[in-house]
Amino acid sequence: MRFKTHHEAGRKCVLLHVGDHDPAGLLISDVIKSNLMDCANVKGVDFDPSPIRVERIGLTREQIGDLGLPWIENLETGSGKDLGDPGHPD
């Protein structure tokens, strides 16, 4: 695991997470850290991921294009509602 190698070399490890900005997407950052902690108990892993910091970041539409990332028009949230609707609660 690259994080283990860098942590043992004294570096601070940060995992950048880019995801949806709806309630379900916002929860994923917390789940990622929890999943890493679950992996610490896997036989042969031999690494405590607790020092890893998970940071949620956002990208502009221009950055998404520059990086060649997918963009989905008229995307709906996990609740099935249109995120482009100004009255949307998310």
N, CA, C and O atoms as a CHARMM CRD file, in Angstrom:
* protein
*
  360
    1    1 MET  N      0.84800  -1.17500   0.00000 PROA 1      0.00000
    2    1 MET  CA     0.00000   0.00000   0.00000 PROA 1      0.00000
    3    1 MET  C      0.89100   1.23500   0.00000 PROA 1      0.00000
    4    1 MET  O      1.77600   1.37200   0.84500 PROA 1      0.00000
    5    2 ARG  N      0.65700   2.12200  -0.94000 PROA 2      0.00000
    6    2 ARG  CA     1.49000   3.32300  -1.03900 PROA 2      0.00000
    7    2 ARG  C      1.40900   4.19600   0.20100 PROA 2      0.00000
    8    2 ARG  O      2.40200   4.79900   0.60800 PROA 2      0.00000
    9    3 PHE  N      0.21700   4.26600   0.80800 PROA 3      0.00000
   10    3 PHE  CA     0.08300   5.08000   2.01200 PROA 3      0.00000
   11    3 PHE  C      1.00700   4.57700   3.11300 PROA 3      0.00000
   12    3 PHE  O      1.61400   5.37600   3.82700 PROA 3      0.00000
   13    4 LYS  N      1.11700   3.28300   3.25200 PROA 4      0.00000
   14    4 LYS  CA     1.97800   2.69700   4.28500 PROA 4      0.00000
   15    4 LYS  C      3.42400   3.11700   4.06100 PROA 4      0.00000
   16    4 LYS  O      4.10800   3.53100   4.99800 PROA 4      0.00000
   17    5 THR  N      3.88600   3.01000   2.82600 PROA 5      0.00000
   18    5 THR  CA     5.26600   3.37500   2.49200 PROA 5      0.00000
   19    5 THR  C      5.53100   4.84100   2.81100 PROA 5      0.00000
   20    5 THR  O      6.55300   5.17300   3.41300 PROA 5      0.00000
   21    6 HSD  N      4.61900   5.71300   2.41300 PROA 6      0.00000
   22    6 HSD  CA     4.81100   7.15000   2.65000 PROA 6      0.00000
   23    6 HSD  C      4.69800   7.49200   4.13500 PROA 6      0.00000
   24    6 HSD  O      5.44700   8.32700   4.64300 PROA 6      0.00000
   25    7 HSD  N      3.76600   6.85000   4.82400 PROA 7      0.00000
   26    7 HSD  CA     3.61700   7.09700   6.26300 PROA 7      0.00000
   27    7 HSD  C      4.88500   6.67900   7.00500 PROA 7      0.00000
   28    7 HSD  O      5.36000   7.40300   7.88000 PROA 7      0.00000
   29    8 GLU  N      5.42900   5.52700   6.66500 PROA 8      0.00000
   30    8 GLU  CA     6.65100   5.04600   7.31600 PROA 8      0.00000
   31    8 GLU  C      7.84800   5.93000   6.99900 PROA 8      0.00000
   32    8 GLU  O      8.82200   5.94900   7.75100 PROA 8      0.00000
   33    9 ALA  N      7.78300   6.66900   5.88200 PROA 9      0.00000
   34    9 ALA  CA     8.85300   7.60400   5.52800 PROA 9      0.00000
   35    9 ALA  C      8.66100   8.95800   6.21700 PROA 9      0.00000
   36    9 ALA  O      9.44000   9.88500   5.99800 PROA 9      0.00000
   37   10 GLY  N      7.61600   9.06900   7.05600 PROA 10     0.00000
   38   10 GLY  CA     7.39700  10.29600   7.81400 PROA 10     0.00000
   39   10 GLY  C      6.53600  11.33200   7.12100 PROA 10     0.00000
   40   10 GLY  O      6.42800  12.46300   7.59400 PROA 10     0.00000
   41   11 ARG  N      5.92500  10.96600   6.01500 PROA 11     0.00000
   42   11 ARG  CA     5.07200  11.91500   5.29500 PROA 11     0.00000
   43   11 ARG  C      3.64400  11.86300   5.83000 PROA 11     0.00000
   44   11 ARG  O      3.18700  10.82700   6.31200 PROA 11     0.00000
   45   12 LYS  N      2.94400  12.99900   5.73700 PROA 12     0.00000
   46   12 LYS  CA     1.52400  13.04500   6.08300 PROA 12     0.00000
   47   12 LYS  C      0.74000  12.58700   4.86600 PROA 12     0.00000
   48   12 LYS  O      0.97200  13.06900   3.75700 PROA 12     0.00000
   49   13 CYS  N     -0.17400  11.67200   5.06300 PROA 13     0.00000
   50   13 CYS  CA    -0.93600  11.09800   3.95100 PROA 13     0.00000
   51   13 CYS  C     -2.34100  11.68300   3.90000 PROA 13     0.00000
   52   13 CYS  O     -3.07400  11.67600   4.88900 PROA 13     0.00000
   53   14 VAL  N     -2.69900  12.19000   2.72300 PROA 14     0.00000
   54   14 VAL  CA    -4.02000  12.77300   2.50700 PROA 14     0.00000
   55   14 VAL  C     -4.62700  12.12200   1.27600 PROA 14     0.00000
   56   14 VAL  O     -4.01000  12.09400   0.21100 PROA 14     0.00000
   57   15 LEU  N     -5.82800  11.60300   1.42500 PROA 15     0.00000
   58   15 LEU  CA    -6.56400  11.02100   0.31300 PROA 15     0.00000
   59   15 LEU  C     -7.59600  12.05200  -0.12900 PROA 15     0.00000
   60   15 LEU  O     -8.48100  12.42000   0.64300 PROA 15     0.00000
   61   16 LEU  N     -7.48200  12.51600  -1.37000 PROA 16     0.00000
   62   16 LEU  CA    -8.43000  13.50300  -1.89700 PROA 16     0.00000
   63   16 LEU  C     -9.60000  12.77400  -2.52900 PROA 16     0.00000
   64   16 LEU  O     -9.41700  11.89900  -3.37400 PROA 16     0.00000
   65   17 HSD  N    -10.80100  13.13900  -2.11600 PROA 17     0.00000
   66   17 HSD  CA   -12.01600  12.50500  -2.62300 PROA 17     0.00000
   67   17 HSD  C    -12.83900  13.54000  -3.38100 PROA 17     0.00000
   68   17 HSD  O    -13.17300  14.59900  -2.84900 PROA 17     0.00000
   69   18 VAL  N    -13.15800  13.21800  -4.62100 PROA 18     0.00000
   70   18 VAL  CA   -14.03600  14.05400  -5.43800 PROA 18     0.00000
   71   18 VAL  C    -15.30700  13.25400  -5.66600 PROA 18     0.00000
   72   18 VAL  O    -15.26300  12.17300  -6.25400 PROA 18     0.00000
   73   19 GLY  N    -16.42800  13.76900  -5.21000 PROA 19     0.00000
   74   19 GLY  CA   -17.68500  13.04100  -5.35800 PROA 19     0.00000
   75   19 GLY  C    -18.84700  13.98600  -5.54600 PROA 19     0.00000
   76   19 GLY  O    -18.67700  15.20100  -5.64300 PROA 19     0.00000
   77   20 ASP  N    -20.02100  13.41200  -5.59500 PROA 20     0.00000
   78   20 ASP  CA   -21.23700  14.19900  -5.77000 PROA 20     0.00000
   79   20 ASP  C    -21.48800  15.06800  -4.54200 PROA 20     0.00000
   80   20 ASP  O    -21.15000  14.70300  -3.41600 PROA 20     0.00000
   81   21 HSD  N    -22.09600  16.24000  -4.79800 PROA 21     0.00000
   82   21 HSD  CA   -22.42100  17.15400  -3.70000 PROA 21     0.00000
   83   21 HSD  C    -23.91400  17.06200  -3.39300 PROA 21     0.00000
   84   21 HSD  O    -24.64500  18.04800  -3.48300 PROA 21     0.00000
   85   22 ASP  N    -24.34300  15.86900  -3.03100 PROA 22     0.00000
   86   22 ASP  CA   -25.70500  15.65500  -2.54500 PROA 22     0.00000
   87   22 ASP  C    -25.55600  14.90500  -1.22600 PROA 22     0.00000
   88   22 ASP  O    -24.44900  14.48300  -0.89100 PROA 22     0.00000
   89   23 PRO  N    -26.62700  14.72700  -0.47400 PROA 23     0.00000
   90   23 PRO  CA   -26.46600  14.10300   0.85000 PROA 23     0.00000
   91   23 PRO  C    -25.72900  12.76700   0.82000 PROA 23     0.00000
   92   23 PRO  O    -24.85300  12.52400   1.65000 PROA 23     0.00000
   93   24 ALA  N    -26.07400  11.90600  -0.12200 PROA 24     0.00000
   94   24 ALA  CA   -25.39600  10.60300  -0.19300 PROA 24     0.00000
   95   24 ALA  C    -23.92600  10.77900  -0.54700 PROA 24     0.00000
   96   24 ALA  O    -23.06700  10.11400   0.03200 PROA 24     0.00000
   97   25 GLY  N    -23.62900  11.66300  -1.48800 PROA 25     0.00000
   98   25 GLY  CA   -22.25100  11.89500  -1.90000 PROA 25     0.00000
   99   25 GLY  C    -21.40100  12.48400  -0.79000 PROA 25     0.00000
  100   25 GLY  O    -20.22000  12.16000  -0.66600 PROA 25     0.00000
  101   26 LEU  N    -22.00200  13.35200   0.02000 PROA 26     0.00000
  102   26 LEU  CA   -21.26200  13.97100   1.11400 PROA 26     0.00000
  103   26 LEU  C    -20.89500  12.95800   2.19600 PROA 26     0.00000
  104   26 LEU  O    -19.88500  13.12300   2.88200 PROA 26     0.00000
  105   27 LEU  N    -21.68600  11.93500   2.35100 PROA 27     0.00000
  106   27 LEU  CA   -21.41100  10.91000   3.35800 PROA 27     0.00000
  107   27 LEU  C    -20.27300   9.97800   2.94900 PROA 27     0.00000
  108   27 LEU  O    -19.66600   9.32300   3.79700 PROA 27     0.00000
  109   28 ILE  N    -19.98900   9.92000   1.65900 PROA 28     0.00000
  110   28 ILE  CA   -18.99100   8.97100   1.16900 PROA 28     0.00000
  111   28 ILE  C    -17.60900   9.23600   1.76800 PROA 28     0.00000
  112   28 ILE  O    -16.86500   8.29200   2.03300 PROA 28     0.00000
  113   29 SER  N    -17.25500  10.50600   1.98600 PROA 29     0.00000
  114   29 SER  CA   -15.94400  10.80400   2.57300 PROA 29     0.00000
  115   29 SER  C    -15.77200  10.11200   3.91700 PROA 29     0.00000
  116   29 SER  O    -14.70300   9.57800   4.21200 PROA 29     0.00000
  117   30 ASP  N    -16.82000  10.12000   4.73000 PROA 30     0.00000
  118   30 ASP  CA   -16.74400   9.44800   6.03200 PROA 30     0.00000
  119   30 ASP  C    -16.66200   7.93600   5.86200 PROA 30     0.00000
  120   30 ASP  O    -15.95500   7.26000   6.61000 PROA 30     0.00000
  121   31 VAL  N    -17.37700   7.41300   4.88800 PROA 31     0.00000
  122   31 VAL  CA   -17.38300   5.96900   4.64600 PROA 31     0.00000
  123   31 VAL  C    -16.00700   5.50300   4.16500 PROA 31     0.00000
  124   31 VAL  O    -15.56100   4.41000   4.51600 PROA 31     0.00000
  125   32 ILE  N    -15.34200   6.32800   3.36700 PROA 32     0.00000
  126   32 ILE  CA   -14.00400   5.96700   2.87400 PROA 32     0.00000
  127   32 ILE  C    -13.07000   5.72000   4.05600 PROA 32     0.00000
  128   32 ILE  O    -12.37000   4.70800   4.08900 PROA 32     0.00000
  129   33 LYS  N    -13.05300   6.62700   5.01500 PROA 33     0.00000
  130   33 LYS  CA   -12.17400   6.46900   6.18500 PROA 33     0.00000
  131   33 LYS  C    -12.55400   5.20700   6.95700 PROA 33     0.00000
  132   33 LYS  O    -11.68200   4.45400   7.39200 PROA 33     0.00000
  133   34 SER  N    -13.83600   4.98200   7.12200 PROA 34     0.00000
  134   34 SER  CA   -14.31000   3.78400   7.81500 PROA 34     0.00000
  135   34 SER  C    -13.86600   2.51700   7.08200 PROA 34     0.00000
  136   34 SER  O    -13.44300   1.54700   7.71100 PROA 34     0.00000
  137   35 ASN  N    -13.96400   2.52900   5.75500 PROA 35     0.00000
  138   35 ASN  CA   -13.53300   1.37000   4.96400 PROA 35     0.00000
  139   35 ASN  C    -12.03200   1.12600   5.10200 PROA 35     0.00000
  140   35 ASN  O    -11.59100  -0.02000   5.18100 PROA 35     0.00000
  141   36 LEU  N    -11.25100   2.20300   5.13000 PROA 36     0.00000
  142   36 LEU  CA    -9.80800   2.05100   5.33200 PROA 36     0.00000
  143   36 LEU  C     -9.52500   1.40700   6.68700 PROA 36     0.00000
  144   36 LEU  O     -8.66000   0.53900   6.80600 PROA 36     0.00000
  145   37 MET  N    -10.26300   1.84300   7.70000 PROA 37     0.00000
  146   37 MET  CA   -10.07000   1.27600   9.03300 PROA 37     0.00000
  147   37 MET  C    -10.44300  -0.20800   9.04800 PROA 37     0.00000
  148   37 MET  O     -9.77900  -1.00900   9.70700 PROA 37     0.00000
  149   38 ASP  N    -11.50100  -0.57300   8.32600 PROA 38     0.00000
  150   38 ASP  CA   -11.88600  -1.98500   8.22800 PROA 38     0.00000
  151   38 ASP  C    -10.78400  -2.81300   7.57300 PROA 38     0.00000
  152   38 ASP  O    -10.56600  -3.96600   7.94500 PROA 38     0.00000
  153   39 CYS  N    -10.09200  -2.22900   6.60000 PROA 39     0.00000
  154   39 CYS  CA    -9.02700  -2.95000   5.88800 PROA 39     0.00000
  155   39 CYS  C     -7.82000  -3.21100   6.78200 PROA 39     0.00000
  156   39 CYS  O     -7.03600  -4.12000   6.51100 PROA 39     0.00000
  157   40 ALA  N     -7.66400  -2.43300   7.83300 PROA 40     0.00000
  158   40 ALA  CA    -6.52700  -2.62500   8.73600 PROA 40     0.00000
  159   40 ALA  C     -6.57300  -3.99800   9.39200 PROA 40     0.00000
  160   40 ALA  O     -5.54600  -4.52600   9.81800 PROA 40     0.00000
  161   41 ASN  N     -7.76700  -4.57000   9.47200 PROA 41     0.00000
  162   41 ASN  CA    -7.91900  -5.87500  10.11600 PROA 41     0.00000
  163   41 ASN  C     -7.77000  -7.04600   9.14800 PROA 41     0.00000
  164   41 ASN  O     -7.89100  -8.20300   9.55000 PROA 41     0.00000
  165   42 VAL  N     -7.51200  -6.75500   7.88800 PROA 42     0.00000
  166   42 VAL  CA    -7.35700  -7.81700   6.89700 PROA 42     0.00000
  167   42 VAL  C     -5.99100  -8.47200   7.09000 PROA 42     0.00000
  168   42 VAL  O     -4.97900  -7.78900   7.25000 PROA 42     0.00000
  169   43 LYS  N     -5.97800  -9.77200   7.07400 PROA 43     0.00000
  170   43 LYS  CA    -4.73200 -10.51700   7.27300 PROA 43     0.00000
  171   43 LYS  C     -3.69600 -10.11100   6.22600 PROA 43     0.00000
  172   43 LYS  O     -3.98600 -10.10200   5.03000 PROA 43     0.00000
  173   44 GLY  N     -2.50300  -9.78100   6.67500 PROA 44     0.00000
  174   44 GLY  CA    -1.41000  -9.44100   5.78200 PROA 44     0.00000
  175   44 GLY  C     -1.28900  -7.95900   5.46000 PROA 44     0.00000
  176   44 GLY  O     -0.31200  -7.55100   4.83200 PROA 44     0.00000
  177   45 VAL  N     -2.25200  -7.14500   5.87000 PROA 45     0.00000
  178   45 VAL  CA    -2.18500  -5.70900   5.55500 PROA 45     0.00000
  179   45 VAL  C     -1.12900  -5.03300   6.41500 PROA 45     0.00000
  180   45 VAL  O     -0.29900  -4.29000   5.89200 PROA 45     0.00000
  181   46 ASP  N     -1.14100  -5.27200   7.71800 PROA 46     0.00000
  182   46 ASP  CA    -0.12500  -4.75900   8.63000 PROA 46     0.00000
  183   46 ASP  C      0.07600  -3.25100   8.49500 PROA 46     0.00000
  184   46 ASP  O      1.20500  -2.78100   8.35700 PROA 46     0.00000
  185   47 PHE  N     -1.02500  -2.49400   8.53500 PROA 47     0.00000
  186   47 PHE  CA    -0.93000  -1.03800   8.46000 PROA 47     0.00000
  187   47 PHE  C     -2.12000  -0.42100   9.16900 PROA 47     0.00000
  188   47 PHE  O     -3.26200  -0.83100   8.96100 PROA 47     0.00000
  189   48 ASP  N     -1.84600   0.56000  10.00400 PROA 48     0.00000
  190   48 ASP  CA    -2.89700   1.30300  10.69200 PROA 48     0.00000
  191   48 ASP  C     -3.19800   2.55600   9.87100 PROA 48     0.00000
  192   48 ASP  O     -2.37700   3.47300   9.83900 PROA 48     0.00000
  193   49 PRO  N     -4.35900   2.61900   9.20300 PROA 49     0.00000
  194   49 PRO  CA    -4.66900   3.75600   8.34500 PROA 49     0.00000
  195   49 PRO  C     -5.20300   4.97600   9.09500 PROA 49     0.00000
  196   49 PRO  O     -5.57500   5.96500   8.46300 PROA 49     0.00000
  197   50 SER  N     -5.24800   4.92600  10.42800 PROA 50     0.00000
  198   50 SER  CA    -5.83700   6.04800  11.16300 PROA 50     0.00000
  199   50 SER  C     -5.15600   7.39200  10.90000 PROA 50     0.00000
  200   50 SER  O     -5.83900   8.41400  10.97200 PROA 50     0.00000
  201   51 PRO  N     -3.83600   7.45900  10.59500 PROA 51     0.00000
  202   51 PRO  CA    -3.24500   8.76800  10.30600 PROA 51     0.00000
  203   51 PRO  C     -3.65200   9.35600   8.94400 PROA 51     0.00000
  204   51 PRO  O     -3.42900  10.54000   8.69500 PROA 51     0.00000
  205   52 ILE  N     -4.23900   8.54600   8.07200 PROA 52     0.00000
  206   52 ILE  CA    -4.62400   9.05000   6.74700 PROA 52     0.00000
  207   52 ILE  C     -5.78200  10.02300   6.89800 PROA 52     0.00000
  208   52 ILE  O     -6.78800   9.71900   7.53800 PROA 52     0.00000
  209   53 ARG  N     -5.62600  11.19000   6.30200 PROA 53     0.00000
  210   53 ARG  CA    -6.68600  12.20000   6.31700 PROA 53     0.00000
  211   53 ARG  C     -7.44600  12.11600   5.00300 PROA 53     0.00000
  212   53 ARG  O     -6.83400  12.12800   3.93500 PROA 53     0.00000
  213   54 VAL  N     -8.76500  12.03400   5.06400 PROA 54     0.00000
  214   54 VAL  CA    -9.60300  12.01700   3.86300 PROA 54     0.00000
  215   54 VAL  C    -10.20000  13.40900   3.71200 PROA 54     0.00000
  216   54 VAL  O    -10.91300  13.88500   4.59600 PROA 54     0.00000
  217   55 GLU  N     -9.90700  14.06100   2.58800 PROA 55     0.00000
  218   55 GLU  CA   -10.41100  15.40900   2.31900 PROA 55     0.00000
  219   55 GLU  C    -11.30100  15.39000   1.09100 PROA 55     0.00000
  220   55 GLU  O    -10.91200  14.88900   0.03600 PROA 55     0.00000
  221   56 ARG  N    -12.48900  15.93500   1.23500 PROA 56     0.00000
  222   56 ARG  CA   -13.39600  16.06300   0.09200 PROA 56     0.00000
  223   56 ARG  C    -13.05800  17.38200  -0.60000 PROA 56     0.00000
  224   56 ARG  O    -12.97700  18.42900   0.04300 PROA 56     0.00000
  225   57 ILE  N    -12.86500  17.31700  -1.90100 PROA 57     0.00000
  226   57 ILE  CA   -12.57600  18.53100  -2.66600 PROA 57     0.00000
  227   57 ILE  C    -13.60000  18.66500  -3.79000 PROA 57     0.00000
  228   57 ILE  O    -14.25700  17.69600  -4.17000 PROA 57     0.00000
  229   58 GLY  N    -13.72000  19.85400  -4.30100 PROA 58     0.00000
  230   58 GLY  CA   -14.62800  20.10800  -5.41200 PROA 58     0.00000
  231   58 GLY  C    -13.85700  20.57600  -6.63000 PROA 58     0.00000
  232   58 GLY  O    -12.75900  21.12000  -6.51300 PROA 58     0.00000
  233   59 LEU  N    -14.43100  20.36500  -7.78300 PROA 59     0.00000
  234   59 LEU  CA   -13.82800  20.79400  -9.04100 PROA 59     0.00000
  235   59 LEU  C    -14.81000  21.68800  -9.78700 PROA 59     0.00000
  236   59 LEU  O    -16.02500  21.52400  -9.68200 PROA 59     0.00000
  237   60 THR  N    -14.26300  22.62800 -10.53500 PROA 60     0.00000
  238   60 THR  CA   -15.10700  23.44300 -11.40100 PROA 60     0.00000
  239   60 THR  C    -15.39800  22.65700 -12.67600 PROA 60     0.00000
  240   60 THR  O    -14.74100  21.65700 -12.96700 PROA 60     0.00000
  241   61 ARG  N    -16.38100  23.11800 -13.42300 PROA 61     0.00000
  242   61 ARG  CA   -16.70700  22.46100 -14.68900 PROA 61     0.00000
  243   61 ARG  C    -15.48700  22.49400 -15.62000 PROA 61     0.00000
  244   61 ARG  O    -15.22600  21.53500 -16.34700 PROA 61     0.00000
  245   62 GLU  N    -14.74700  23.60300 -15.58800 PROA 62     0.00000
  246   62 GLU  CA   -13.54900  23.72700 -16.42800 PROA 62     0.00000
  247   62 GLU  C    -12.49700  22.68300 -16.03300 PROA 62     0.00000
  248   62 GLU  O    -11.89200  22.05600 -16.90300 PROA 62     0.00000
  249   63 GLN  N    -12.28000  22.49600 -14.74300 PROA 63     0.00000
  250   63 GLN  CA   -11.31000  21.49900 -14.27800 PROA 63     0.00000
  251   63 GLN  C    -11.73900  20.09100 -14.67700 PROA 63     0.00000
  252   63 GLN  O    -10.90700  19.26500 -15.05400 PROA 63     0.00000
  253   64 ILE  N    -13.03700  19.82400 -14.59400 PROA 64     0.00000
  254   64 ILE  CA   -13.54700  18.51500 -14.99800 PROA 64     0.00000
  255   64 ILE  C    -13.21900  18.26600 -16.46400 PROA 64     0.00000
  256   64 ILE  O    -12.78500  17.17300 -16.82900 PROA 64     0.00000
  257   65 GLY  N    -13.42700  19.28600 -17.30900 PROA 65     0.00000
  258   65 GLY  CA   -13.11100  19.16600 -18.73200 PROA 65     0.00000
  259   65 GLY  C    -11.62300  19.00300 -18.97400 PROA 65     0.00000
  260   65 GLY  O    -11.20500  18.15300 -19.76100 PROA 65     0.00000
  261   66 ASP  N    -10.81800  19.82200 -18.29400 PROA 66     0.00000
  262   66 ASP  CA    -9.36200  19.75800 -18.47000 PROA 66     0.00000
  263   66 ASP  C     -8.79700  18.39600 -18.07200 PROA 66     0.00000
  264   66 ASP  O     -7.83300  17.91900 -18.67200 PROA 66     0.00000
  265   67 LEU  N     -9.39400  17.77800 -17.06800 PROA 67     0.00000
  266   67 LEU  CA    -8.91600  16.48100 -16.58600 PROA 67     0.00000
  267   67 LEU  C     -9.54100  15.30400 -17.32300 PROA 67     0.00000
  268   67 LEU  O     -9.19000  14.15100 -17.07600 PROA 67     0.00000
  269   68 GLY  N    -10.47200  15.60200 -18.23200 PROA 68     0.00000
  270   68 GLY  CA   -11.12200  14.54200 -19.00300 PROA 68     0.00000
  271   68 GLY  C    -12.04800  13.67100 -18.16500 PROA 68     0.00000
  272   68 GLY  O    -12.26200  12.49900 -18.47500 PROA 68     0.00000
  273   69 LEU  N    -12.59700  14.25200 -17.10100 PROA 69     0.00000
  274   69 LEU  CA   -13.51100  13.50000 -16.23700 PROA 69     0.00000
  275   69 LEU  C    -14.92200  13.52900 -16.82200 PROA 69     0.00000
  276   69 LEU  O    -15.26200  14.45000 -17.56400 PROA 69     0.00000
  277   70 PRO  N    -15.73600  12.54600 -16.50300 PROA 70     0.00000
  278   70 PRO  CA   -17.09200  12.51600 -17.06000 PROA 70     0.00000
  279   70 PRO  C    -17.97400  13.60600 -16.45300 PROA 70     0.00000
  280   70 PRO  O    -17.84900  13.94600 -15.27600 PROA 70     0.00000
  281   71 TRP  N    -18.85100  14.13600 -17.26900 PROA 71     0.00000
  282   71 TRP  CA   -19.82900  15.12500 -16.83100 PROA 71     0.00000
  283   71 TRP  C    -21.18600  14.63400 -17.31000 PROA 71     0.00000
  284   71 TRP  O    -21.35000  14.31800 -18.48800 PROA 71     0.00000
  285   72 ILE  N    -22.14600  14.56800 -16.42100 PROA 72     0.00000
  286   72 ILE  CA   -23.46400  14.06400 -16.78200 PROA 72     0.00000
  287   72 ILE  C    -24.46700  15.20700 -16.69700 PROA 72     0.00000
  288   72 ILE  O    -24.72700  15.73900 -15.61800 PROA 72     0.00000
  289   73 GLU  N    -25.02700  15.57800 -17.84600 PROA 73     0.00000
  290   73 GLU  CA   -26.04400  16.63000 -17.86800 PROA 73     0.00000
  291   73 GLU  C    -27.31000  16.14000 -17.17900 PROA 73     0.00000
  292   73 GLU  O    -27.63800  14.95400 -17.22300 PROA 73     0.00000
  293   74 ASN  N    -28.01100  17.06500 -16.54500 PROA 74     0.00000
  294   74 ASN  CA   -29.30100  16.77700 -15.90300 PROA 74     0.00000
  295   74 ASN  C    -29.20500  15.63500 -14.89200 PROA 74     0.00000
  296   74 ASN  O    -30.12200  14.82500 -14.75700 PROA 74     0.00000
  297   75 LEU  N    -28.09300  15.59100 -14.19800 PROA 75     0.00000
  298   75 LEU  CA   -27.87400  14.54700 -13.19900 PROA 75     0.00000
  299   75 LEU  C    -28.88100  14.68200 -12.06300 PROA 75     0.00000
  300   75 LEU  O    -29.16300  15.78600 -11.59600 PROA 75     0.00000
  301   76 GLU  N    -29.40900  13.56400 -11.63200 PROA 76     0.00000
  302   76 GLU  CA   -30.31700  13.55200 -10.48900 PROA 76     0.00000
  303   76 GLU  C    -29.55900  13.09700  -9.25300 PROA 76     0.00000
  304   76 GLU  O    -28.54700  12.40300  -9.34700 PROA 76     0.00000
  305   77 THR  N    -30.05800  13.49600  -8.10800 PROA 77     0.00000
  306   77 THR  CA   -29.43100  13.08700  -6.85600 PROA 77     0.00000
  307   77 THR  C    -29.83400  11.65900  -6.52500 PROA 77     0.00000
  308   77 THR  O    -30.65400  11.05200  -7.21400 PROA 77     0.00000
  309   78 GLY  N    -29.25000  11.14000  -5.47100 PROA 78     0.00000
  310   78 GLY  CA   -29.60700   9.80000  -5.02300 PROA 78     0.00000
  311   78 GLY  C    -31.09000   9.68000  -4.69700 PROA 78     0.00000
  312   78 GLY  O    -31.65600   8.58800  -4.74300 PROA 78     0.00000
  313   79 SER  N    -31.71600  10.80600  -4.36800 PROA 79     0.00000
  314   79 SER  CA   -33.14900  10.78700  -4.06000 PROA 79     0.00000
  315   79 SER  C    -33.99900  10.83700  -5.32400 PROA 79     0.00000
  316   79 SER  O    -35.22500  10.75800  -5.25200 PROA 79     0.00000
  317   80 GLY  N    -33.34200  10.97100  -6.49900 PROA 80     0.00000
  318   80 GLY  CA   -34.07700  11.01000  -7.76500 PROA 80     0.00000
  319   80 GLY  C    -34.55900  12.39100  -8.15000 PROA 80     0.00000
  320   80 GLY  O    -35.34700  12.52800  -9.08500 PROA 80     0.00000
  321   81 LYS  N    -34.10800  13.40900  -7.45700 PROA 81     0.00000
  322   81 LYS  CA   -34.54200  14.77400  -7.74300 PROA 81     0.00000
  323   81 LYS  C    -33.47500  15.51100  -8.54900 PROA 81     0.00000
  324   81 LYS  O    -32.28800  15.19900  -8.45500 PROA 81     0.00000
  325   82 ASP  N    -33.90700  16.48200  -9.33200 PROA 82     0.00000
  326   82 ASP  CA   -33.01900  17.25800 -10.19600 PROA 82     0.00000
  327   82 ASP  C    -32.19800  18.22600  -9.35300 PROA 82     0.00000
  328   82 ASP  O    -32.75700  19.11100  -8.70500 PROA 82     0.00000
  329   83 LEU  N    -30.88200  18.06600  -9.35500 PROA 83     0.00000
  330   83 LEU  CA   -30.00100  18.92600  -8.57500 PROA 83     0.00000
  331   83 LEU  C    -29.95400  20.34300  -9.14400 PROA 83     0.00000
  332   83 LEU  O    -29.58300  21.28200  -8.43900 PROA 83     0.00000
  333   84 GLY  N    -30.32900  20.50200 -10.42300 PROA 84     0.00000
  334   84 GLY  CA   -30.34900  21.82500 -11.03600 PROA 84     0.00000
  335   84 GLY  C    -31.56000  22.65000 -10.64100 PROA 84     0.00000
  336   84 GLY  O    -31.60100  23.84800 -10.92100 PROA 84     0.00000
  337   85 ASP  N    -32.53300  22.04800 -10.00600 PROA 85     0.00000
  338   85 ASP  CA   -33.73700  22.74900  -9.56300 PROA 85     0.00000
  339   85 ASP  C    -33.37400  23.67500  -8.40800 PROA 85     0.00000
  340   85 ASP  O    -32.90000  23.21000  -7.37100 PROA 85     0.00000
  341   86 PRO  N    -33.59400  25.00200  -8.57500 PROA 86     0.00000
  342   86 PRO  CA   -33.22900  25.94200  -7.50200 PROA 86     0.00000
  343   86 PRO  C    -33.92200  25.64200  -6.17100 PROA 86     0.00000
  344   86 PRO  O    -33.42400  26.03700  -5.11700 PROA 86     0.00000
  345   87 GLY  N    -35.05600  24.95300  -6.20700 PROA 87     0.00000
  346   87 GLY  CA   -35.76000  24.62200  -4.97700 PROA 87     0.00000
  347   87 GLY  C    -35.31800  23.31100  -4.35200 PROA 87     0.00000
  348   87 GLY  O    -35.89000  22.86300  -3.35800 PROA 87     0.00000
  349   88 HSD  N    -34.29600  22.69600  -4.93800 PROA 88     0.00000
  350   88 HSD  CA   -33.82900  21.39900  -4.42600 PROA 88     0.00000
  351   88 HSD  C    -33.21600  21.58400  -3.04100 PROA 88     0.00000
  352   88 HSD  O    -32.41400  22.49700  -2.84300 PROA 88     0.00000
  353   89 PRO  N    -33.57600  20.73900  -2.08600 PROA 89     0.00000
  354   89 PRO  CA   -33.06800  20.90100  -0.71700 PROA 89     0.00000
  355   89 PRO  C    -31.58700  20.58500  -0.54200 PROA 89     0.00000
  356   89 PRO  O    -30.98800  20.99500   0.45200 PROA 89     0.00000
  357   90 ASP  N    -30.98400  19.86400  -1.49000 PROA 90     0.00000
  358   90 ASP  CA   -29.57300  19.51600  -1.34100 PROA 90     0.00000
  359   90 ASP  C    -28.70600  20.68300  -1.73200 PROA 90     0.00000
  360   90 ASP  O    -27.48000  20.58800  -1.67500 PROA 90     0.00000
